[in-house]
Amino acid sequence: MTSDTPLIQFFEGIPEEISNVSLRRNKSSGVRTVLMTFKELKSIERFNSFRKKFSNSLRLSDEEGVISVEPSSVKFIFSGPEGDDFERLDCEFEIPRDDHWERFMRFMNRYAEANDMAYSETQKTAASQAGAS
């Protein structure tokens, strides 16, 4: 199933909304790492995940088709006085191939445009620049 509107899903039919995305590249290996942060998960609200098929991967779909990604790390972060308040989910995966990276970036540009997100680069502090010589 392709969608004109870019969608991100852990469970079929339950679109999720990214709160933040961090893109990194290992200077020595060239492997790119994506960290997606979700501050809300529709799939865990009202037990939605029990009523939908799990895709065994993170599905990114847009007008070009579907990208299936197997996360290398998924971390549920909880907070609150009892430590049981959902704070966020961090989902990390690697993209080693250039053609896959280009396709992922086309998806992200569409997703950002559809969801009023903006791209910005983080600036290195003077201390981190001095230590990186």
C-alpha positions as CSV (number, residue, x, y, z in Angstrom):
1,M,0.0,0.0,0.0
2,T,1.4,3.4,-1.0
3,S,0.1,6.7,0.3
4,D,0.2,10.2,-1.2
5,T,0.6,11.4,2.4
6,P,3.8,10.2,4.0
7,L,3.1,7.8,6.9
8,I,5.2,6.1,9.5
9,Q,3.9,2.9,11.1
10,F,4.9,0.2,13.5
11,F,1.5,-1.4,13.2
12,E,-0.4,-1.6,9.9
13,G,-3.1,1.1,9.8
14,I,-1.8,3.1,12.8
15,P,0.2,6.1,11.6
16,E,2.6,7.6,14.2
17,E,4.0,11.1,14.4
18,I,7.7,11.8,14.8
19,S,8.7,14.3,17.5
20,N,12.3,14.6,16.4
21,V,14.8,13.0,14.0
22,S,18.6,13.0,14.3
23,L,20.8,12.1,11.4
24,R,24.4,11.1,11.9
25,R,27.2,9.7,9.8
26,N,30.2,7.7,11.0
27,K,33.3,9.5,9.6
28,S,35.4,6.3,9.4
29,S,32.8,3.8,8.0
30,G,30.4,6.3,6.2
31,V,27.4,4.5,7.7
32,R,24.5,6.8,8.4
33,T,22.4,6.4,11.5
34,V,18.9,7.7,12.0
35,L,17.4,8.2,15.4
36,M,13.6,8.9,15.4
37,T,12.0,10.0,18.6
38,F,8.2,9.5,19.2
39,K,6.7,11.4,22.2
40,E,3.3,9.7,21.6
41,L,2.5,6.3,20.2
42,K,-1.0,5.8,18.8
43,S,-0.3,2.1,18.6
44,I,-0.2,1.7,22.4
45,E,-3.1,4.0,23.1
46,R,-6.3,2.1,24.0
47,F,-4.5,-1.2,23.1
48,N,-4.6,-0.3,19.3
49,S,-1.6,-2.7,18.7
50,F,-3.7,-5.7,19.8
51,R,-6.2,-5.0,17.0
52,K,-3.7,-4.5,14.1
53,K,-1.1,-6.6,12.3
54,F,2.5,-6.0,13.5
55,S,4.7,-5.4,10.4
56,N,7.9,-6.7,12.1
57,S,9.5,-3.4,11.0
58,L,9.1,0.3,10.8
59,R,7.2,1.1,7.7
60,L,7.7,4.5,5.9
61,S,5.3,5.0,3.0
62,D,4.8,7.7,0.5
63,E,3.9,8.3,-3.1
64,E,7.1,6.3,-4.2
65,G,6.2,3.2,-2.2
66,V,7.1,1.6,1.1
67,I,10.4,1.5,2.9
68,S,10.7,-1.3,5.5
69,V,13.3,-0.7,8.2
70,E,14.5,-3.1,10.9
71,P,15.5,-0.9,13.8
72,S,18.9,-1.8,15.4
73,S,17.6,-0.3,18.7
74,V,14.2,0.5,20.1
75,K,14.1,2.1,23.6
76,F,11.0,2.9,25.6
77,I,11.8,5.8,28.1
78,F,9.5,6.1,31.1
79,S,9.4,8.9,33.8
80,G,7.2,10.1,36.5
81,P,7.1,9.5,40.3
82,E,6.4,5.7,39.8
83,G,8.5,5.4,36.6
84,D,5.6,4.3,34.6
85,D,4.7,7.4,32.6
86,F,5.5,7.0,28.9
87,E,8.0,9.8,28.0
88,R,9.2,8.7,24.5
89,L,10.3,6.0,22.2
90,D,13.7,6.2,20.5
91,C,14.0,4.1,17.4
92,E,17.5,3.8,15.8
93,F,18.5,2.3,12.5
94,E,21.4,2.4,10.1
95,I,21.4,3.1,6.3
96,P,24.7,1.9,4.8
97,R,23.9,2.3,1.1
98,D,23.8,5.7,-0.7
99,D,20.8,4.8,-2.9
100,H,18.8,3.8,0.3
101,W,19.9,7.1,2.0
102,E,18.7,9.1,-1.0
103,R,15.3,7.4,-1.0
104,F,15.1,7.9,2.8
105,M,15.9,11.6,2.5
106,R,13.2,12.0,-0.2
107,F,10.7,10.4,2.2
108,M,11.8,12.6,5.1
109,N,11.5,15.8,3.0
110,R,8.0,14.8,2.1
111,Y,7.2,13.9,5.7
112,A,8.6,17.2,7.0
113,E,6.7,19.2,4.5
114,A,3.4,17.4,5.2
115,N,3.9,17.8,9.0
116,D,5.3,21.3,9.2
117,M,8.7,20.1,10.4
118,A,12.0,22.0,9.7
119,Y,15.6,20.9,9.2
120,S,18.4,22.5,11.2
121,E,22.0,21.5,11.8
122,T,23.3,21.4,15.3
123,Q,26.3,23.7,15.9
124,K,29.4,22.3,17.6
125,T,30.4,24.2,20.7
126,A,33.8,25.8,20.9
127,A,34.8,23.2,23.5
128,S,33.9,20.3,21.3
129,Q,35.6,21.9,18.3
130,A,38.8,22.4,20.3
131,G,38.7,18.8,21.4
132,A,38.2,17.5,17.9
133,S,41.5,18.6,16.5
